[in-house]
Amino acid sequence: MKNQQKNLSATVAELIEIVGHRQLAQVSPKAEIKEIIAAFAKSEHTRQVYVVNNEKQLSGVISLGNLSRHLLFHHSDMAVDNLHLISMATSETATDFIDRPVITAHLSETIELVLERMLSANIKEIPVLNDQERFIGDLTLVDILHLCSEEFLNHESY
C-alpha cells in the first residue's frame, strides 16, 4: 500500500515518460467524419480522438460514444428532441462532435490529483498538456492502474 501511495504522488510527467511515445488519435478541428472514423480505427489504446489545431492546442475531445450517438442516433432507444436531431444532421467537422467540457491534466500535477479528477468525471482517458497549454499526450486509467501494480514496480511488463 505504501508503494501504491508513493506511485500516486508521482507527477504526470513521470508517468508520461514511463508510458513512452505512442500513436495519438488526433485530427484537426476541420476534419470531416471520414477522417475522425479513420483516426479511431488507427488508434491502439484509446476510445477518444483529440482535436488539435496547428499550434498543438487542444480544441477538444471526441469520444467514441459521442460520435456513435451522433451517427447512429436512429438506432438508439433514447428519445431525441427536434433540436438535437437538427444538430446531429448538420454536424460535419470535428468541432461539431467535441465533448464538453474538456477535462485535462498537466505535466506538473500528481497522478493522485489527476486520478481523482478522472474518477469524479467518470472518464477513462485524459489529454495531457504542457506548460504552454499544448497537447503532448494522454494517460489512461489503465496506465495509472499499471503504475500502482506490482508488475509495474518490478518492471516486468510495460
N, C-alpha and C positions, 0 to 999 in steps of 0.2 A: 504494500500500500504506500510506503514511503517513496519508492521509486516512481509509482504512478503519479503521486502528488508532485514530485520533482519534475517529471516529464511535463506535467500540465503548466509548470512555471516557465518552461522553455518559451522562446519567442516564436512567432510565426516565421521570421527569417530563418531561424534554426531548423524548423521543420521543413520549410521550402527547400533548404539546402540538402536535407536528408532525402526528401522525396525525389529531388533531381528534376531535370528537364523532362517534360512530357508534352505531347502534342495537345495544344489547347484548341477547343472548338470555338472559333470566333468568326464573326462576319462584320461587314461594315454596316452602318445604320441604314444604308440604302439597299442592302442585299434583298433580293426577292425570295419568295417562298422556296423555289428550287434550290437556291444556294444555302438556305437555312437547313433544309432537309439533308442536303449533301454534307453539311458540317456535322450534323447529328450522326449521320452514317459513318463518317470517318473517325468519330470520337471513340476512344477505347475505354475511358474511365468516367465519363460524365453523362449526365442527362440534362445538361444545360449547354446553351450556346451563348457566348459572351459577345455583346455588340460593342465594338471598339472602333473609334474613329482613327484618322490618320496619325494623330498625335499620341496614340495609345491610351487615350482617356476612355474610361468605361462609360458607355451611354446607358447600358442596361444589360439585363439577363433575360434570355428566353428559355423557359423551362419546357421540357418535352410535354408535360401535362397541359400547359397553357396553349402550346402550339396545336396539340391534338384536339383540345376543346374548341379552338377556332376552326380548324379544318374539318373536323368530324362532328360538328355540333348536331347534325341531323341524325346521328347515331346515339345521341345522348338521351338519357331519361329525364334530364333536367328541364324544367320549364324555362324557356328562353323568351325574354321580352323583346318587343319590336326594335327598341333602340340597340339592344345587344346584337340582334340579327343584322342590323344595318352596319354596325361596327365590324362584325365578322365578315360581312360581304365586301366591305370596302378596304379591308386590311390587305396591304400589298408589299410593304417593306418591313425589314427587321424592326424598325422603330414602332410599327403598329402592333407588334407582338410582345413587346417588352413587359415583363412582370414589374409591378410597382408594389412597394418601394424596393429599391436595390439595397441589399444588406451586404456590406463589405468588411474585410479585415485589412489591417495594416501591418507591415513588417515588424514594427516595434511592439505590437501587442502580445500579450501572453496567450498561449494556447487555451488556458482556462477561461479567459475572458471571451475569446472567440467561440469556444465550445458553448458557453452559457448563451451567447447571442444566437448561435445556430439552433440550440435546443428550444429556446423560447420562441423563435420564429418558425420552428418546425422545418428547417432546411437541412439538406444533407451535403450541400456543396456551397462554398463561399469564394467569391473572387478576392484576390489579394492585390492591394495597391501599394506602391512605394511612396516615399515622402513627397514626391512631386505629383501624387494622385494619378499615376499611370498604372495601367493594368499590367501585372508582371506574372501572374499565375493564379492557381486556385488550390484550395485544400478541400478534401472531402472528409466526411465523418469517419470513413474507413481509414484515412491517413492518421487521424487522431487516435482512433482505437488501436491502430497498429503501433503508434508511438507508446501507448500505455501497456502493450502486451509484452510478455516475457520473450517472445520470439524476436521482437524488435530490440530489446535490451541485450540479447545475445547476438545480434546482428546476423541471424541465421537466414532471414529472407526479407528483403525489401526491394 
